[in-house]
Amino acid sequence: MTADFHSLFSRLALEGPPLVMPASPAPLRYNFDAGYPAPEAFPIEAFKRIAAETLDDPAALSYTSVHYDPDSGEPIYEEPGFRGRLEMSFGNQDLRTLLAQWIGARQQVTGLDCENFALTSGATQAIALAAAAFINPGEGALVESLTFAWAFRSLRARGADVRLVDLDEHGMVVESLEARLEEMRRDGVRPKLLYLIPSYQLPTGTVLPLDRRRRVLELAEEWDMVVVEDAIYADLGYDGDPPPSSLLHLDTSGRVIQAHAFSKIIAAGLRLGWMAGHPDMIRALVAVREDLGMSQWLCRILAQFMREGELEPQIARAAAIYRTKRDLAAAGLREACGDLIDFRLPGGGIFLWVKLDEAVDWEAAKADAARRGVSVREADQFMFVRETTGPRHFRLGFGHCSRREIEDGTAALGAAITAAARAPV
């Protein structure tokens, strides 16, 4: 007899379901659902060499950057400024220092050092730590009406009262943000945290204009909120000018914390990210973490990769690959679907946000596409308050796909969409 364990589950476990891709009725051949980076952009040879070199120091496999006496081989614990006291909370000091220099130069943020950074298991853990550090049950959080599932889940897991802010073709609508804040005031809810993806927003690919960025920070100041800026795609621009100044750059009061990672610019499997911000904010994050820090070995590999000047060329190489794939995916969809779909060509990132014509029976198209081995991510998988109704959109991820997968997959998807379109009256 199988036991029913549901009475043992926490409220969060019962709310579920796990955030995983739904099962397909046929073998998956064209995985446009995923948000994986391009494997051909991975710096395999550099990582092989650096990984081996770092193992010459046994501390690479320790919890912290403990040093060893070169003669006796004994650990040295009482050296000045022994870093092991902090690295299990904040992460490898050398990598944090290098990140401070890189972010400082790339985003023109002055005064950064290792104390402005905590290393995390990807940007997702950074966001979860922010939810744990700043949200008490019943306090208010605001997110874009279409957003990253794990961010929303982390906020709800901490008992946040989450409100949705409208999006348009330029990203977060600041008038909607103001309206939500006033709504919280009327409801007796303290707005505590704002989470947004201002550059190449997930899933829409929009870029928040500079005037809106400044207004967002004005509102954060007025309402005394923490602003979590998700910058995971911000460096993957490939069409002309980069996005406007980051919120971290524009911030003058220290209330912006920026989540970022090597996941999209190098490889997701590194599971190595960070949160950048005012040292007091960073200390709050590490106070609530529930692990023993990041892999010293991986941190040392990434630190050496940066010391050798490899990060910027890596980003440029990845961006060029993604531009080519974006153009392939866009051309394939337009050829296969014609006027039955519409989208804006994104200037960065690894997704297309595609709108369906009203003539298309999406449920039929989706079922047919699945039988053809095609998977995309529907709009409702980015919406987490069920009383809202979303547009007829889906996200198509092209980052990891080969040329063959993009060309054949968009043709198969287009065939399903075309077959499900009603004839004009």
Secondary structure per residue as TSV (DSSP state, phi and psi in degrees):
chain	resnum	aa	ss	phi	psi
A	1	M	-	360.0	127.6
A	2	T	-	-84.2	128.7
A	3	A	-	-74.0	151.6
A	4	D	-	-99.6	107.7
A	5	F	-	-91.9	3.5
A	6	H	G	-59.9	-30.1
A	7	S	G	-66.2	-15.9
A	8	L	G	-90.2	-13.7
A	9	F	S	-76.8	148.4
A	10	S	-	-73.5	165.5
A	11	R	H	-56.9	-42.0
A	12	L	H	-64.7	-42.2
A	13	A	H	-65.4	-35.7
A	14	L	H	-70.4	-32.8
A	15	E	H	-66.9	-42.8
A	16	G	-	25.9	-154.2
A	17	P	-	-76.6	173.5
A	18	P	-	-57.7	146.8
A	19	L	S	-84.6	77.9
A	20	V	-	-129.0	161.1
A	21	M	-	-69.4	133.5
A	22	P	-	-65.0	154.5
A	23	A	-	-66.5	147.1
A	24	S	-	-103.1	145.7
A	25	P	S	-73.9	-10.7
A	26	A	S	-138.6	162.1
A	27	P	-	-55.0	134.1
A	28	L	-	-77.6	123.5
A	29	R	-	-115.7	-29.2
A	30	Y	E	-129.9	94.7
A	31	N	E	-93.6	82.8
A	32	F	-	-88.8	1.0
A	33	D	S	-74.5	-31.1
A	34	A	-	-77.9	159.5
A	35	G	-	-118.2	45.2
A	36	Y	-	-85.3	149.5
A	37	P	-	-75.6	169.1
A	38	A	-	-77.2	122.0
A	39	P	G	-63.5	-29.9
A	40	E	G	-70.6	-11.2
A	41	A	G	-90.1	-8.9
A	42	F	S	-65.1	133.3
A	43	P	-	-82.6	66.1
A	44	I	H	-59.7	-51.0
A	45	E	H	-64.5	-41.8
A	46	A	H	-62.4	-41.1
A	47	F	H	-68.4	-37.1
A	48	K	H	-58.7	-48.0
A	49	R	H	-65.6	-49.1
A	50	I	H	-67.3	-39.2
A	51	A	H	-58.7	-42.4
A	52	A	H	-67.6	-41.4
A	53	E	H	-64.6	-37.8
A	54	T	H	-66.5	-23.8
A	55	L	T	-74.2	-6.0
A	56	D	T	-65.4	-21.4
A	57	D	S	-106.6	116.3
A	58	P	G	-61.2	-19.7
A	59	A	G	-65.1	-17.2
A	60	A	G	-62.4	-22.7
A	61	L	G	-107.9	18.6
A	62	S	S	-102.6	178.6
A	63	Y	S	-70.1	-35.3
A	64	T	S	-136.3	176.9
A	65	S	-	-85.0	50.1
A	66	V	-	-64.7	142.9
A	67	H	E	-101.3	154.5
A	68	Y	E	-119.9	141.3
A	69	D	-	-63.3	125.8
A	70	P	T	-65.8	-22.6
A	71	D	T	-90.2	-50.2
A	72	S	T	-89.7	-21.4
A	73	G	-	78.6	3.5
A	74	E	-	-80.3	145.8
A	75	P	E	-68.0	147.5
A	76	I	E	-109.5	111.3
A	77	Y	-	-96.3	-26.7
A	78	E	-	-106.7	25.8
A	79	E	S	-65.7	153.8
A	80	P	T	-58.0	132.4
A	81	G	T	66.0	33.9
A	82	F	-	-49.5	120.1
A	83	R	T	-82.4	-15.9
A	84	G	H	-60.4	-24.1
A	85	R	H	-65.8	-24.9
A	86	L	H	-112.4	-26.2
A	87	E	H	-68.0	-26.0
A	88	M	H	-71.3	-16.4
A	89	S	H	-102.2	-46.9
A	90	F	H	-94.4	-24.8
A	91	G	-	100.6	170.0
A	92	N	-	-50.7	124.4
A	93	Q	H	-67.9	-38.5
A	94	D	H	-61.5	-44.6
A	95	L	H	-66.3	-39.8
A	96	R	H	-63.0	-38.2
A	97	T	H	-65.7	-42.3
A	98	L	H	-66.4	-38.3
A	99	L	H	-64.2	-39.1
A	100	A	H	-59.9	-42.0
A	101	Q	H	-67.3	-41.0
A	102	W	H	-69.5	-49.1
A	103	I	H	-62.5	-41.0
A	104	G	H	-57.6	-43.8
A	105	A	H	-75.0	-45.0
A	106	R	H	-71.4	-39.4
A	107	Q	H	-102.5	0.6
A	108	Q	T	56.5	50.2
A	109	V	-	-106.1	119.6
A	110	T	T	-89.7	156.0
A	111	G	T	79.5	11.6
A	112	L	-	-80.7	141.4
A	113	D	-	-144.6	-170.4
A	114	C	G	-61.3	-25.5
A	115	E	G	-70.8	-12.0
A	116	N	G	-89.6	6.2
A	117	F	E	-134.9	143.1
A	118	A	E	-128.6	133.1
A	119	L	E	-84.8	144.2
A	120	T	E	-140.6	170.4
A	121	S	S	-82.9	81.3
A	122	G	H	73.3	172.1
A	123	A	H	-66.2	-25.2
A	124	T	H	-62.4	-43.2
A	125	Q	H	-67.7	-35.4
A	126	A	H	-58.8	-43.5
A	127	I	H	-66.7	-41.3
A	128	A	H	-63.3	-38.2
A	129	L	H	-66.6	-36.0
A	130	A	H	-63.3	-42.6
A	131	A	H	-60.8	-42.1
A	132	A	H	-70.1	-33.4
A	133	A	H	-79.5	-27.0
A	134	F	H	-121.1	-9.7
A	135	I	-	-112.7	125.3
A	136	N	-	-101.1	154.8
A	137	P	T	-53.0	133.1
A	138	G	T	91.6	-13.6
A	139	E	-	-79.5	158.9
A	140	G	E	-90.7	141.4
A	141	A	E	-132.2	147.8
A	142	L	E	-125.1	137.1
A	143	V	E	-137.9	163.5
A	144	E	E	-65.8	152.0
A	145	S	S	-65.0	-23.8
A	146	L	S	-121.5	124.8
A	147	T	-	-155.2	179.6
A	148	F	-	-71.3	123.6
A	149	A	H	-58.7	-41.8
A	150	W	H	-68.9	-31.1
A	151	A	H	-65.0	-48.1
A	152	F	H	-59.3	-44.5
A	153	R	H	-64.1	-40.2
A	154	S	H	-62.0	-40.2
A	155	L	H	-67.0	-44.1
A	156	R	H	-66.1	-34.1
A	157	A	H	-62.4	-27.5
A	158	R	T	-91.1	7.8
A	159	G	T	82.5	18.8
A	160	A	-	-70.0	146.6
A	161	D	E	-88.3	100.1
A	162	V	E	-94.9	128.1
A	163	R	E	-116.5	147.3
A	164	L	E	-99.2	136.9
A	165	V	E	-109.2	133.8
A	166	D	-	-62.9	152.8
A	167	L	E	-117.8	150.9
A	168	D	E	-133.2	-163.7
A	169	E	T	-67.7	-7.4
A	170	H	T	-114.3	11.5
A	171	G	E	100.9	-150.5
A	172	M	E	-59.5	132.8
A	173	V	-	-88.9	113.0
A	174	V	H	-67.5	-30.0
A	175	E	H	-64.0	-36.6
A	176	S	H	-67.7	-38.4
A	177	L	H	-60.8	-45.6
A	178	E	H	-59.8	-42.5
A	179	A	H	-63.8	-40.3
A	180	R	H	-66.5	-37.2
A	181	L	H	-65.0	-43.4
A	182	E	H	-64.8	-36.9
A	183	E	H	-61.4	-41.7
A	184	M	H	-63.5	-40.8
A	185	R	H	-58.5	-45.2
A	186	R	H	-63.5	-33.3
A	187	D	H	-85.1	-0.6
A	188	G	T	72.9	27.1
A	189	V	-	-106.8	130.7
A	190	R	-	-82.3	117.9
A	191	P	E	-73.8	120.7
A	192	K	E	-113.9	-33.8
A	193	L	E	-145.0	136.7
A	194	L	E	-117.2	124.6
A	195	Y	E	-113.3	129.2
A	196	L	E	-151.8	160.1
A	197	I	-	-118.4	89.3
A	198	P	-	-75.3	-22.3
A	199	S	B	-117.3	116.8
A	200	Y	S	55.8	60.5
A	201	Q	-	-55.3	143.5
A	202	L	T	-97.0	120.0
A	203	P	T	-102.5	0.2
A	204	T	T	-83.2	-19.7
A	205	G	-	77.7	7.1
A	206	T	-	-72.5	158.9
A	207	V	B	-122.7	120.5
A	208	L	-	-69.9	125.3
A	209	P	-	-65.2	161.2
A	210	L	H	-61.4	-40.5
A	211	D	H	-65.0	-36.8
A	212	R	H	-69.6	-38.3
A	213	R	H	-58.8	-43.9
A	214	R	H	-65.9	-39.1
A	215	R	H	-67.7	-37.9
A	216	V	H	-57.5	-44.0
A	217	L	H	-69.7	-34.8
A	218	E	H	-61.4	-43.5
A	219	L	H	-66.8	-38.2
A	220	A	H	-62.1	-38.1
A	221	E	H	-68.2	-45.0
A	222	E	H	-62.9	-38.0
A	223	W	H	-100.9	3.4
A	224	D	T	56.3	59.6
A	225	M	-	-114.7	154.5
A	226	V	E	-81.7	137.4
A	227	V	E	-112.8	118.8
A	228	V	E	-99.8	109.5
A	229	E	E	-95.0	115.5
A	230	D	E	-89.0	111.9
A	231	A	-	-108.8	24.3
A	232	I	T	-60.5	-31.1
A	233	Y	T	-105.9	-0.2
A	234	A	T	-62.9	-27.2
A	235	D	T	-90.8	-0.5
A	236	L	-	-101.9	44.7
A	237	G	B	-86.4	144.4
A	238	Y	-	-142.8	14.8
A	239	D	S	-128.9	83.9
A	240	G	S	77.3	-132.6
A	241	D	S	-66.5	145.2
A	242	P	-	-70.8	168.7
A	243	P	-	-59.3	162.9
A	244	P	S	-59.2	171.8
A	245	S	-	-50.5	140.6
A	246	S	-	-65.0	158.1
A	247	L	H	-62.4	-33.1
A	248	L	H	-62.2	-39.1
A	249	H	H	-68.5	-41.9
A	250	L	H	-75.0	-21.0
A	251	D	-	-64.8	133.1
A	252	T	S	-116.3	-4.1
A	253	S	S	-119.2	-4.5
A	254	G	S	86.5	13.1
A	255	R	-	-92.0	-7.4
A	256	V	E	-91.1	130.1
A	257	I	E	-121.2	137.0
A	258	Q	E	-114.0	121.2
A	259	A	E	-91.2	134.1
A	260	H	E	-154.0	172.2
A	261	A	E	-165.3	167.2
A	262	F	S	-83.9	-0.2
A	263	S	T	-57.6	-47.8
A	264	K	T	-92.3	-29.9
A	265	I	T	-84.8	-20.3
A	266	I	T	-126.1	-75.3
A	267	A	-	-159.8	133.9
A	268	A	G	-66.6	-31.4
A	269	G	G	-68.1	-10.5
A	270	L	G	-65.5	-28.9
A	271	R	-	46.9	50.9
A	272	L	-	-134.5	113.4
A	273	G	E	-135.4	-165.2
A	274	W	E	-161.7	163.3
A	275	M	E	-119.9	133.0
A	276	A	E	-116.2	141.5
A	277	G	S	170.3	-169.4
A	278	H	-	-59.0	139.8
A	279	P	H	-53.6	-35.4
A	280	D	H	-64.5	-39.8
A	281	M	H	-65.2	-42.6
A	282	I	H	-65.2	-39.6
A	283	R	H	-63.5	-35.6
A	284	A	H	-63.9	-39.3
A	285	L	H	-63.3	-48.3
A	286	V	H	-71.7	-20.3
A	287	A	H	-66.8	-22.5
A	288	V	T	-109.3	3.7
A	289	R	-	-73.5	151.6
A	290	E	-	-121.3	24.0
A	291	D	S	-126.6	-171.8
A	292	L	-	-112.3	35.3
A	293	G	-	88.7	-172.4
A	294	M	-	-97.2	164.8
A	295	S	-	-61.9	119.1
A	296	Q	H	-59.1	-38.5
A	297	W	H	-61.8	-50.6
A	298	L	H	-62.5	-39.6
A	299	C	H	-62.1	-40.9
A	300	R	H	-68.1	-36.5
A	301	I	H	-62.3	-47.6
A	302	L	H	-66.1	-36.8
A	303	A	H	-63.0	-44.7
A	304	Q	H	-67.1	-38.4
A	305	F	H	-56.2	-42.8
A	306	M	H	-71.6	-40.4
A	307	R	H	-59.2	-35.3
A	308	E	T	-79.9	2.8
A	309	G	T	74.2	27.0
A	310	E	-	-90.0	-16.1
A	311	L	H	-69.1	-47.5
A	312	E	H	-62.7	-46.5
A	313	P	H	-60.2	-34.7
A	314	Q	H	-62.7	-44.3
A	315	I	H	-64.0	-43.0
A	316	A	H	-63.2	-40.2
A	317	R	H	-64.5	-45.2
A	318	A	H	-63.7	-43.7
A	319	A	H	-61.6	-39.5
A	320	A	H	-64.3	-39.6
A	321	I	H	-63.1	-43.7
A	322	Y	H	-69.6	-32.4
A	323	R	H	-65.2	-43.1
A	324	T	H	-60.7	-43.8
A	325	K	H	-68.7	-37.8
A	326	R	H	-58.8	-45.8
A	327	D	H	-64.8	-38.1
A	328	L	H	-63.2	-47.1
A	329	A	H	-64.4	-42.1
A	330	A	H	-64.5	-44.1
A	331	A	H	-65.1	-41.1
A	332	G	H	-63.7	-42.8
A	333	L	H	-65.9	-43.2
A	334	R	H	-65.1	-39.9
A	335	E	H	-67.7	-39.7
A	336	A	H	-80.7	-29.4
A	337	C	H	-113.2	-22.3
A	338	G	G	57.9	-130.9
A	339	D	G	-80.3	1.7
A	340	L	G	-77.9	-10.0
A	341	I	E	-134.5	162.0
A	342	D	E	-149.7	144.8
A	343	F	-	-161.9	156.1
A	344	R	-	-93.3	138.0
A	345	L	-	-71.9	116.2
A	346	P	-	-71.5	149.8
A	347	G	S	-89.4	2.3
A	348	G	B	-174.2	178.5
A	349	G	S	84.2	-166.8
A	350	I	S	-132.3	26.4
A	351	F	E	-137.2	151.8
A	352	L	E	-109.7	139.6
A	353	W	E	-109.7	108.6
A	354	V	E	-110.6	130.3
A	355	K	E	-102.0	135.1
A	356	L	E	-92.9	142.8
A	357	D	-	-67.7	151.7
A	358	E	T	-62.0	-20.5
A	359	A	T	-71.6	-15.3
A	360	V	B	-88.1	128.1
A	361	D	-	-82.8	97.9
A	362	W	H	-65.1	-37.8
A	363	E	H	-61.4	-40.9
A	364	A	H	-68.3	-42.3
A	365	A	H	-64.0	-42.0
A	366	K	H	-63.0	-44.1
A	367	A	H	-64.9	-42.0
A	368	D	H	-65.4	-43.4
A	369	A	H	-60.5	-42.0
A	370	A	H	-62.4	-39.4
A	371	R	H	-64.8	-28.2
A	372	R	T	-84.3	-0.9
A	373	G	T	88.3	18.4
A	374	V	E	-105.0	136.0
A	375	S	E	-130.0	132.3
A	376	V	-	-128.8	173.7
A	377	R	E	-109.5	121.3
A	378	E	E	-73.6	159.0
A	379	A	G	-59.2	-36.4
A	380	D	G	-69.5	-11.0
A	381	Q	G	-81.2	-0.4
A	382	F	G	-114.7	6.4
A	383	M	-	-118.5	132.4
A	384	F	-	-128.9	10.7
A	385	V	-	-120.7	109.4
A	386	R	T	-67.8	-16.8
A	387	E	T	-76.8	-8.0
A	388	T	S	-86.0	152.5
A	389	T	-	-117.4	133.9
A	390	G	-	-98.9	164.7
A	391	P	-	-71.0	165.4
A	392	R	S	-82.6	78.7
A	393	H	E	-127.9	160.1
A	394	F	E	-142.6	156.8
A	395	R	E	-101.6	132.0
A	396	L	E	-114.0	114.3
A	397	G	E	-91.5	124.4
A	398	F	-	-114.3	-2.7
A	399	G	T	-56.0	-46.6
A	400	H	T	-92.1	-8.1
A	401	C	-	-77.7	145.7
A	402	S	-	-77.3	167.1
A	403	R	H	-57.1	-44.0
A	404	R	H	-61.4	-45.0
A	405	E	H	-63.0	-40.7
A	406	I	H	-66.1	-48.5
A	407	E	H	-66.9	-49.2
A	408	D	H	-70.7	-36.8
A	409	G	H	-69.7	-41.5
A	410	T	H	-67.7	-32.1
A	411	A	H	-66.0	-42.8
A	412	A	H	-66.9	-41.6
A	413	L	H	-64.1	-42.5
A	414	G	H	-62.5	-37.5
A	415	A	H	-63.6	-40.2
A	416	A	H	-66.8	-42.3
A	417	I	H	-66.1	-43.7
A	418	T	H	-63.1	-41.5
A	419	A	H	-66.0	-26.2
A	420	A	T	-94.0	6.5
A	421	A	B	-87.1	134.1
A	422	R	-	-72.3	143.5
A	423	A	-	-66.2	140.9
A	424	P	-	-57.7	140.3
A	425	V	-	-77.4	360.0
